[in-house]
Amino acid sequence: MNLSPQTQSVLAVVGVLLSLIALGGVAALYGRRRPSGPGGPIQLDEALEGILTGQANKIARLESVVRKLAAEDRRQGQMLRGAVQKVGMVRYDAFEDVGGRLSFSCALLDDRGDGVVITSINGRQDTRVYAKPLKRGASSHNLSEEEDAAIKQALTAPREEVSAR
């Protein structure tokens, strides 16, 4: 079973709180009684010390797990920043004698606007495909109207939205 880091953190905090409540209940119930003789029952101070030591060890393990989860969350966040997060696509007729809007320009961008715009131009005899790198939504290569539109769409429109021209 995989739990999200937030859920694991909440469970850790709840576990610590329940342990503290139980410890307080034991202390309130028994107070600080001591046995009458050396061969009598275990002293409550020793029992409480054992409970506290056990709880301290559990808390230390929980803190270690929470630290590891936080580090993993940061690592995954870094990875996601470089993943394709924004997509824009424009379909169009590149030539008057070819219909069906088979040509397209598609921008694939990460969170910073870095990525690529891919253009496929379909004609009757051949198809040509171009890819141009993008940095912060701009390219050092000349961009067509359709490529500009795909980039703007990726940077501004919700991901589900795809327009046709």
Backbone as CSV, one residue per row, in Angstrom:
resi,resn,N_x,N_y,N_z,CA_x,CA_y,CA_z,C_x,C_y,C_z
1,MET,0.851,-1.167,0.000,0.000,0.000,0.000,0.895,1.227,0.000
2,ASN,0.653,2.136,-0.933,1.413,3.384,-1.018,0.571,4.523,-0.488
3,LEU,1.098,5.231,0.470,0.420,6.391,1.028,1.180,7.632,0.614
4,SER,0.454,8.698,0.411,1.114,9.952,0.053,1.938,10.447,1.240
5,PRO,2.961,11.268,0.962,3.771,11.810,2.067,2.929,12.582,3.081
6,GLN,1.913,13.288,2.619,1.067,14.040,3.538,0.314,13.086,4.471
7,THR,-0.210,11.984,3.915,-0.943,11.014,4.724,-0.020,10.362,5.741
8,GLN,1.203,10.014,5.319,2.148,9.406,6.246,2.528,10.373,7.356
9,SER,2.678,11.637,7.031,3.005,12.631,8.053,1.874,12.759,9.065
10,VAL,0.642,12.786,8.578,-0.521,12.891,9.473,-0.583,11.665,10.379
11,LEU,-0.361,10.474,9.809,-0.391,9.257,10.616,0.710,9.281,11.675
12,ALA,1.881,9.791,11.335,2.979,9.870,12.301,2.608,10.794,13.456
13,VAL,2.049,11.942,13.146,1.666,12.900,14.183,0.566,12.317,15.064
14,VAL,-0.420,11.661,14.455,-1.507,11.045,15.227,-0.947,9.958,16.146
15,GLY,0.010,9.154,15.643,0.622,8.114,16.471,1.329,8.692,17.675
16,VAL,2.073,9.768,17.469,2.780,10.411,18.573,1.789,10.959,19.596
17,LEU,0.750,11.626,19.114,-0.249,12.192,20.031,-0.951,11.104,20.848
18,LEU,-1.325,9.993,20.192,-1.975,8.906,20.929,-1.028,8.302,21.966
19,SER,0.235,8.190,21.637,1.205,7.674,22.604,1.314,8.591,23.815
20,LEU,1.363,9.885,23.569,1.452,10.844,24.674,0.196,10.810,25.548
21,ILE,-0.965,10.671,24.920,-2.217,10.582,25.685,-2.214,9.328,26.552
22,ALA,-1.770,8.195,25.981,-1.715,6.947,26.743,-0.740,7.066,27.906
23,LEU,0.385,7.676,27.653,1.380,7.864,28.707,0.825,8.741,29.831
24,GLY,0.145,9.805,29.470,-0.472,10.674,30.477,-1.522,9.932,31.284
25,GLY,-2.278,9.070,30.623,-3.292,8.272,31.325,-2.678,7.325,32.334
26,VAL,-1.584,6.673,31.936,-0.896,5.754,32.852,-0.358,6.519,34.051
27,ALA,0.263,7.664,33.788,0.830,8.462,34.879,-0.268,8.946,35.826
28,ALA,-1.389,9.382,35.288,-2.479,9.875,36.135,-3.117,8.743,36.937
29,LEU,-3.218,7.566,36.333,-3.882,6.444,36.979,-3.059,5.892,38.156
30,TYR,-1.761,5.758,37.950,-0.943,5.118,38.968,-0.169,6.082,39.857
31,GLY,0.000,7.295,39.420,0.762,8.236,40.236,2.189,7.767,40.402
32,ARG,2.800,8.132,41.485,4.199,7.745,41.735,4.258,6.794,42.933
33,ARG,3.606,5.637,42.822,3.629,4.659,43.923,4.916,3.853,43.902
34,ARG,5.397,3.509,45.061,6.581,2.664,45.171,6.187,1.434,46.008
35,PRO,6.759,0.309,45.691,6.447,-0.903,46.468,7.068,-0.818,47.867
36,SER,6.573,-1.663,48.762,7.037,-1.608,50.139,8.363,-2.315,50.353
37,GLY,8.666,-3.343,49.609,9.900,-4.091,49.837,10.715,-4.270,48.579
38,PRO,11.966,-4.757,48.767,12.856,-4.924,47.619,12.395,-6.029,46.677
39,GLY,11.673,-7.020,47.139,11.218,-8.117,46.283,9.840,-7.873,45.706
40,GLY,9.284,-6.683,45.887,7.929,-6.373,45.439,7.839,-6.139,43.932
41,PRO,6.696,-5.665,43.527,6.496,-5.423,42.090,7.428,-4.330,41.563
42,ILE,7.544,-4.255,40.256,8.414,-3.270,39.601,7.941,-1.873,39.975
43,GLN,8.889,-1.010,40.216,8.538,0.371,40.551,7.953,1.059,39.319
44,LEU,6.979,1.915,39.569,6.312,2.612,38.474,7.279,3.518,37.731
45,ASP,8.263,4.109,38.424,9.243,4.976,37.773,9.994,4.209,36.683
46,GLU,10.377,2.939,36.971,11.079,2.127,35.985,10.168,1.802,34.797
47,ALA,8.896,1.519,35.078,7.942,1.205,34.003,7.742,2.420,33.102
48,LEU,7.568,3.580,33.729,7.399,4.804,32.932,8.657,5.110,32.121
49,GLU,9.823,4.864,32.704,11.070,5.103,31.981,11.145,4.201,30.749
50,GLY,10.737,2.949,30.899,10.726,2.018,29.757,9.766,2.469,28.673
51,ILE,8.583,2.908,29.093,7.577,3.387,28.131,8.099,4.619,27.404
52,LEU,8.664,5.546,28.167,9.188,6.774,27.554,10.333,6.480,26.585
53,THR,11.206,5.561,26.962,12.312,5.199,26.076,11.785,4.582,24.784
54,GLY,10.815,3.695,24.912,10.212,3.086,23.719,9.553,4.122,22.824
55,GLN,8.822,5.048,23.438,8.160,6.097,22.660,9.178,7.032,22.011
56,ALA,10.252,7.337,22.708,11.296,8.192,22.137,11.922,7.524,20.915
57,ASN,12.144,6.212,20.993,12.693,5.483,19.844,11.731,5.512,18.656
58,LYS,10.438,5.326,18.938,9.434,5.362,17.863,9.368,6.757,17.234
59,ILE,9.429,7.784,18.055,9.398,9.155,17.543,10.618,9.427,16.680
60,ALA,11.781,8.943,17.105,13.008,9.128,16.314,12.881,8.447,14.957
61,ARG,12.306,7.236,14.931,12.101,6.539,13.651,11.119,7.307,12.771
62,LEU,10.045,7.820,13.374,9.064,8.594,12.606,9.697,9.862,12.031
63,GLU,10.510,10.539,12.824,11.194,11.740,12.328,12.101,11.404,11.163
64,SER,12.782,10.279,11.231,13.661,9.849,10.147,12.852,9.590,8.868
65,VAL,11.725,8.928,9.023,10.869,8.645,7.858,10.329,9.944,7.266
66,VAL,9.912,10.862,8.099,9.387,12.140,7.608,10.479,12.910,6.863
67,ARG,11.702,12.890,7.372,12.819,13.560,6.680,13.064,12.931,5.315
68,LYS,13.042,11.589,5.258,13.239,10.895,3.978,12.117,11.230,2.999
69,LEU,10.887,11.282,3.496,9.753,11.634,2.634,9.884,13.050,2.099
70,ALA,10.311,13.966,2.932,10.485,15.353,2.489,11.571,15.441,1.423
71,ALA,12.665,14.702,1.601,13.743,14.709,0.605,13.258,14.111,-0.714
72,GLU,12.498,13.037,-0.643,11.957,12.414,-1.860,10.973,13.345,-2.549
73,ASP,10.173,14.060,-1.773,9.231,15.022,-2.343,9.975,16.125,-3.094
74,ARG,11.061,16.624,-2.520,11.869,17.646,-3.203,12.478,17.094,-4.487
75,ARG,12.990,15.856,-4.436,13.605,15.237,-5.614,12.581,15.065,-6.737
76,GLN,11.401,14.596,-6.397,10.366,14.409,-7.408,9.878,15.744,-7.961
77,GLY,9.818,16.759,-7.110,9.441,18.094,-7.579,10.419,18.611,-8.613
78,GLN,11.717,18.384,-8.380,12.737,18.796,-9.352,12.537,18.058,-10.676
79,MET,12.251,16.773,-10.598,12.045,15.974,-11.813,10.826,16.474,-12.587
80,LEU,9.764,16.793,-11.885,8.532,17.218,-12.548,8.680,18.564,-13.252
81,ARG,9.541,19.433,-12.718,9.726,20.731,-13.367,10.254,20.577,-14.791
82,GLY,10.994,19.498,-15.065,11.541,19.264,-16.393,10.647,18.423,-17.291
83,ALA,9.507,17.960,-16.771,8.593,17.137,-17.560,7.669,18.009,-18.403
84,VAL,7.154,17.435,-19.489,6.195,18.165,-20.327,4.936,18.409,-19.501
85,GLN,4.598,19.690,-19.342,3.426,20.066,-18.555,2.436,20.895,-19.355
86,LYS,2.913,21.498,-20.430,2.057,22.391,-21.211,2.106,21.961,-22.671
87,VAL,0.936,21.785,-23.247,0.831,21.327,-24.629,-0.122,22.240,-25.378
88,GLY,0.279,22.632,-26.556,-0.589,23.413,-27.438,-0.508,22.839,-28.833
89,MET,-1.653,22.726,-29.512,-1.656,22.163,-30.858,-2.599,22.945,-31.758
90,VAL,-2.114,23.221,-32.951,-2.914,23.922,-33.957,-2.907,23.063,-35.211
91,ARG,-4.087,22.720,-35.713,-4.233,21.966,-36.965,-4.670,22.943,-38.049
92,TYR,-4.192,22.704,-39.272,-4.515,23.631,-40.363,-4.262,22.966,-41.707
93,ASP,-4.759,23.611,-42.767,-4.485,23.200,-44.135,-3.300,24.016,-44.626
94,ALA,-2.186,23.353,-44.877,-0.985,24.059,-45.325,-1.094,24.475,-46.795
95,PHE,-1.844,23.725,-47.590,-1.984,24.010,-49.020,-3.458,24.045,-49.384
96,GLU,-3.789,24.858,-50.377,-5.193,25.001,-50.791,-5.767,23.716,-51.361
97,ASP,-4.921,22.909,-52.034,-5.434,21.707,-52.696,-5.477,20.482,-51.775
98,VAL,-5.097,20.641,-50.506,-5.131,19.531,-49.544,-6.003,19.961,-48.368
99,GLY,-7.099,19.229,-48.160,-8.021,19.578,-47.073,-7.873,18.641,-45.887
100,GLY,-8.764,18.774,-44.930,-8.818,17.893,-43.769,-7.930,18.317,-42.611
101,ARG,-7.314,19.483,-42.704,-6.447,19.997,-41.642,-5.482,18.916,-41.144
102,LEU,-4.728,18.332,-42.095,-3.780,17.282,-41.755,-2.435,17.826,-41.296
103,SER,-2.153,19.077,-41.565,-0.922,19.695,-41.080,-1.151,20.175,-39.648
104,PHE,-0.069,20.195,-38.873,-0.221,20.657,-37.488,1.088,21.195,-36.954
105,SER,0.986,22.011,-35.912,2.113,22.454,-35.103,1.763,22.145,-33.656
106,CYS,2.687,21.510,-32.958,2.438,21.089,-31.569,3.602,21.538,-30.694
107,ALA,3.297,22.307,-29.661,4.313,22.779,-28.717,4.243,21.916,-27.462
108,LEU,5.401,21.400,-27.040,5.516,20.577,-25.826,6.494,21.285,-24.892
109,LEU,5.976,21.818,-23.783,6.779,22.676,-22.909,6.778,22.185,-21.471
110,ASP,7.877,22.470,-20.772,7.928,22.189,-19.341,7.404,23.402,-18.573
111,ASP,7.575,23.396,-17.269,7.029,24.455,-16.416,7.620,25.835,-16.724
112,ARG,8.868,25.864,-17.200,9.529,27.140,-17.506,9.267,27.626,-18.928
113,GLY,8.600,26.807,-19.758,8.379,27.178,-21.156,9.474,26.659,-22.072
114,ASP,10.331,25.792,-21.557,11.373,25.176,-22.380,10.804,23.909,-23.007
115,GLY,11.243,23.605,-24.222,10.779,22.385,-24.872,11.002,22.427,-26.363
116,VAL,9.980,22.034,-27.102,10.094,21.919,-28.553,8.739,22.206,-29.192
117,VAL,8.788,22.737,-30.419,7.579,22.846,-31.227,7.815,21.976,-32.454
118,ILE,6.889,21.069,-32.705,6.990,20.134,-33.824,5.931,20.512,-34.845
119,THR,6.344,20.597,-36.100,5.424,20.955,-37.172,5.462,19.875,-38.236
120,SER,4.292,19.428,-38.657,4.162,18.477,-39.746,3.342,19.148,-40.847
121,ILE,3.943,19.269,-42.010,3.258,19.888,-43.155,2.958,18.783,-44.164
122,ASN,1.670,18.540,-44.376,1.224,17.467,-45.263,0.783,18.022,-46.602
123,GLY,1.353,17.476,-47.677,0.959,17.826,-49.038,0.447,16.586,-49.742
124,ARG,0.126,16.718,-51.018,-0.366,15.561,-51.785,0.739,14.533,-52.008
125,GLN,1.961,14.973,-52.226,3.061,14.079,-52.580,3.971,13.714,-51.409
126,ASP,4.061,14.585,-50.432,4.993,14.317,-49.347,4.549,14.992,-48.057
127,THR,5.227,14.584,-46.985,5.006,15.176,-45.673,6.371,15.570,-45.120
128,ARG,6.452,16.760,-44.578,7.699,17.236,-43.977,7.453,17.507,-42.490
129,VAL,8.453,17.162,-41.689,8.339,17.361,-40.245,9.527,18.191,-39.783
130,TYR,9.229,19.200,-38.965,10.259,20.095,-38.431,10.135,20.131,-36.913
131,ALA,11.270,20.224,-36.245,11.286,20.388,-34.788,12.206,21.559,-34.471
132,LYS,11.715,22.473,-33.631,12.497,23.658,-33.262,12.539,23.761,-31.736
133,PRO,13.741,23.894,-31.187,13.858,23.992,-29.724,13.332,25.331,-29.211
134,LEU,12.832,25.299,-27.976,12.280,26.507,-27.344,12.924,26.712,-25.977
135,LYS,13.217,27.957,-25.671,13.670,28.360,-24.336,12.759,29.488,-23.873
136,ARG,12.075,29.250,-22.767,11.139,30.238,-22.204,10.120,30.719,-23.237
137,GLY,9.653,29.785,-24.069,8.600,30.075,-25.044,9.075,30.737,-26.315
138,ALA,10.392,30.871,-26.499,10.925,31.518,-27.703,11.946,30.594,-28.364
139,SER,12.182,30.814,-29.664,13.129,29.998,-30.402,14.110,30.885,-31.155
140,SER,15.314,30.383,-31.341,16.298,31.108,-32.146,16.024,30.901,-33.632
141,HIS,15.118,29.975,-33.958,14.719,29.719,-35.347,13.480,30.548,-35.677
142,ASN,13.310,30.824,-36.961,12.092,31.532,-37.389,10.894,30.627,-37.149
143,LEU,9.835,31.202,-36.619,8.622,30.439,-36.323,7.497,30.868,-37.250
144,SER,6.697,29.894,-37.672,5.529,30.203,-38.493,4.410,30.734,-37.609
145,GLU,3.381,31.250,-38.249,2.192,31.737,-37.532,1.592,30.626,-36.673
146,GLU,1.502,29.439,-37.254,0.888,28.311,-36.564,1.746,27.850,-35.376
147,GLU,3.070,27.875,-35.555,3.952,27.507,-34.451,3.826,28.506,-33.303
148,ASP,3.777,29.793,-33.636,3.554,30.821,-32.608,2.242,30.584,-31.871
149,ALA,1.203,30.264,-32.632,-0.113,30.035,-32.017,-0.083,28.817,-31.087
150,ALA,0.605,27.752,-31.494,0.698,26.553,-30.653,1.452,26.856,-29.361
151,ILE,2.525,27.644,-29.460,3.308,28.016,-28.276,2.469,28.873,-27.330
152,LYS,1.782,29.862,-27.870,0.937,30.728,-27.029,-0.161,29.912,-26.355
153,GLN,-0.742,28.978,-27.102,-1.785,28.132,-26.525,-1.228,27.290,-25.374
154,ALA,-0.041,26.729,-25.564,0.560,25.907,-24.508,0.853,26.733,-23.261
155,LEU,1.278,27.972,-23.463,1.641,28.819,-22.323,0.431,29.387,-21.587
156,THR,-0.715,29.504,-22.259,-1.857,30.181,-21.637,-3.096,29.320,-21.445
157,ALA,-3.351,28.371,-22.327,-4.619,27.621,-22.279,-4.509,26.417,-21.359
158,PRO,-5.643,25.962,-20.813,-5.649,24.713,-20.045,-5.186,23.561,-20.939
159,ARG,-4.611,22.530,-20.359,-4.039,21.431,-21.129,-5.048,20.691,-21.988
160,GLU,-6.288,20.601,-21.569,-7.283,19.822,-22.293,-7.709,20.508,-23.593
161,GLU,-7.523,21.800,-23.666,-8.036,22.580,-24.782,-7.096,22.482,-25.982
162,VAL,-7.629,22.069,-27.146,-6.879,22.012,-28.383,-7.721,22.710,-29.441
163,SER,-7.120,23.706,-30.111,-7.917,24.455,-31.077,-7.610,24.007,-32.490
164,ALA,-8.522,24.317,-33.393,-8.340,24.046,-34.829,-8.506,25.357,-35.557
165,ARG,-7.648,25.605,-36.515,-7.723,26.843,-37.297,-8.259,26.570,-38.662
